[in-house]
Amino acid sequence: MALPRPLARRLRSARTWIALGVLAPVGMLVVSGLMLLDLRQDAWDKAEQTSKNLLQVIERDIARNVEIIDLSLQAVVENLRTPGLDAVRPEMRQLVLFDRAGTARDVGVTLVLDEHGEIAADSGALPARKGNYADREYFRVHRERADLGLYVGRPLVSRLTGERMLPFSRRIDKPDGSFGGVALGTLKLVYFSRLFDQLGLGQEGAINLYLRDGTRIMRHPYEEADIGVNIAGAPTFRRFMGARSGTFVGTSVRDGVERHYAFTQVGDLPLVLNVALATGDIEAGWRAKAFVIGMVVLLLCGLTVFLSLLYGRDLRRRSALQAELARLSRTDALTGLANRRHFEEEFERARKGAGRTARPLSLLIVDADHFKRCNDRYGHAVGDEVLKGLARCLGASVHRPDDLVARIGGEEFAVLLPETDEDGATRVAQAIHRAVATLAVPASGLGVGAVTVSVGLAVDAAGEGELGDLYRRADAALYEAKASGRNRTQRASAPANRTRRGRVAA
C-alpha cells in the first residue's frame, strides 16, 4: 500500500530522521527511567514487607517467653498464699513455689524476696542463696506502689551469676494488703542476642529492643556499650512513641546511618521493638540493576542517535545529489546557462503571469555571426570558448531576477524578459551588442577574432501568445537581421492573427 505523498515526503526528509534520532532516545530514556523507578519501588516494598515479617516473628517470640516468665511469677505469688506452706519441708515448698519453667535455657534466676529485700526462696538453689536486693529499682518500685502488676526493669548484671539479665517482677502482698516482698524472674540478654543473630539484615541493618522510657535493652549487632543507653530524646525514638506500630525512614543518632525503620510494641508490655534496614542496603541490588540497564539504554540511545545522524547525512547527500541532478538536467553543460527544457518551463510560467497581469512579455533570440566559419577555421575548442564568452556577455546584460538567459541549441541563445515592453527589450539587445563588442577570443595563436551577434526581438504585448508564436516571430526577425548584414537587432512585426500552439518551433 502506497504511503500518502506528504508522509512519504517527510520520511525522505533528513530533518525527520534527525528528529526521530533525538526523540526515540528521549523516549527510551523516559521509559527506562520509569521502569527503574518502578524497580526501585519494588525494592522498597520488598524491604518493608521483610521488615514487617521479621518484626512479627521476633515480637511473638519475645512476648511468648515473657508470658511464660510472668505466668511463673503469678504462680509464685498465688502459691505463697497456700495455707501451711511455711510448715512443709523446704523441698516440698520449693516444688510448690516454682515450676519447671525456671529451668529453661534462657531463664536466669527466679527468686522470692521478703519485705526487707532478702532472698526468701530461690528456684536455683536449696537452701536459697544469700543476698539482699532492697537497693534494686524493681524492689523500690513495688514497695512504693501496689498497682503495677508485672514490672519490666532496666537491664542489669545478676549478683548471683554475673550475667546480663532483664528483670521481671511482681509485688507480693501480706494478708493485710501491706508490702510483703517481690517475686523476681529474669531473662538472660543472651536470649535476645541469639534471636537477633539468626536474622540477616545487610551490613548496616540493625534490630533494637527498648523500654518505653528509651532505655536500650539489646541491639544487633551487639556492642556492650549500647546496653542500657537511654535515647528518649532522639527523633527516631519519639516517632516510636507516636504510634503502636509503623514504618518510617530516619537517621540513627548512634551512627548517622539512614535506615528504614519498622517498629511495634511487644504485646501489652512496655517494650518497643524495631527492625532497621539501611537504605543503602535496600537499594544496593537495585543500583546494580539500574547501572547495567542504564549503560545498555545509553549505549542503545547513542547507537540510535549515531545511526539516525548517519542516515540523515546520507539523506542530505542524496537530496543534494538529486538537486544537483535536477539542476544539471535544466542547465547547459558548456555555458552553465539554462537549457532549452528550463527555458520552456520558465516561458510557460512567465506567460501565465503575463496573462494574469496583462503585462508584456519579450523574447530575444541571439545567434553568433559566422560561427560555423570560426569552428571550421580555428576548431571546436575555440568555438566552445566563443560560446562561453557569449554566455557571459548575455548574462551580464540582464539584471532582474525573473529575466532568463538560455542556450537553446548550437550557437543560438534566448533571452526571456517578463514584464518588458519593446523599448525595454531593445535596450537589453543594445546592451548585448555592446558587451559582445568587447569580447575577443584567442584563435590558437593565429591572431584575435572579433565576435558579433544578430538578435531577433519579439514582444507579446498582453501576454496572450504561445511560446511557439513568440519564438517563431523572434526567430524570423533573427533571420531578417542576418539577411540585413548581421551584427544588428531586428524587431518582429506584430502578428495579424494570434494562434495558440503548444510546441516550440524547431
C-alpha angles and dihedrals in degrees: 000000000000118000119238110269096244091050093046089050091051092049089055091052118105090212090058092054093044089051090049089048089058100037095047094057090044089053091047091051092049093049092045091048091052090047092050091049089052091050090049091051089050090054091052093046090051092048092050093049091047091050092050092048092050090046092053094049094048094043092053093048093050093044091051094051093046089049090054091052092046092050089052091051092048089051090052092051093048095043091053086067091058108123114248094012092133090056097057124091117277092247093054091045089054091054092048095049103041130046126203092265087085090068094057117128100256099030111108120196129337113203142170112217121196124224090277095053095254120138107259097171133011124195091202100051142031116229092033120254118252123252144122121227102175089119094058117109094233091054094051092046094053092045091056098041131041099188103063101100110187110011121199111203134198120279112277142173113254114241090209101048105014091232127130110254142171111231125222118186145174130198121251115213127201119232089266091054096253123132111285103170141279135288106217130195126171136200118210114242089223086073090066091044093054091044094051095042091064091067124082111217104161129259096300099031121121143187121205134186118197140178113238090253089065099260113144112229099179140353133193120242086046122233122168093223092060095062114099095007113142117222099170091132096052117112091232093054092048087057089051088057093049095075141011091247139351147121135257142153117247144146120260116239088210101062106357093244117146110234142175106240125205112183141175142170113254105243110291092326124114089247128117119200126191136181112205123193118190111242088225090058091046092054098036094094091041092051091053091051092043091052093051094043091044093052092048092047093047090049091050091046091050091048090048092050091046094049092045092050090046091050091044090052090050090049091050090050091048091048091048090048091049090048090049091048089049090050092048091049088058097038132080107240096214102045103022090232125127113283127228093272091054090046092054092048092050093045091054090050092047092046092053090048091050090049091055095047099032088229122146123262120205132196130194121196109199123192129181113241118239091355095151090055089052091051093047094048103038104020135247094286090064089042090056091051089052091053091049090050091050090050090054092048093049092046091051091052096063124059110172120098093233095051113102131202115194138173106227100179142331109334092341122111134181129211114199114201115187118201091012124130127208094274092051092048090049091054090052090049090051090050088053092052091050093049094047090049089065092051118104123171123201111244102211093282094308094109134278122300123209117230125214134176137205118219131204115200126198130171131200098205098198102023093249101120132096124243091250093056095047093043094049092050093048091045091049089050089050092057090047088055091051091047090051094058106286128249092080144092122249122196117220118233118246113266117256093213126018116228126188118225129156103211129083116241112254 
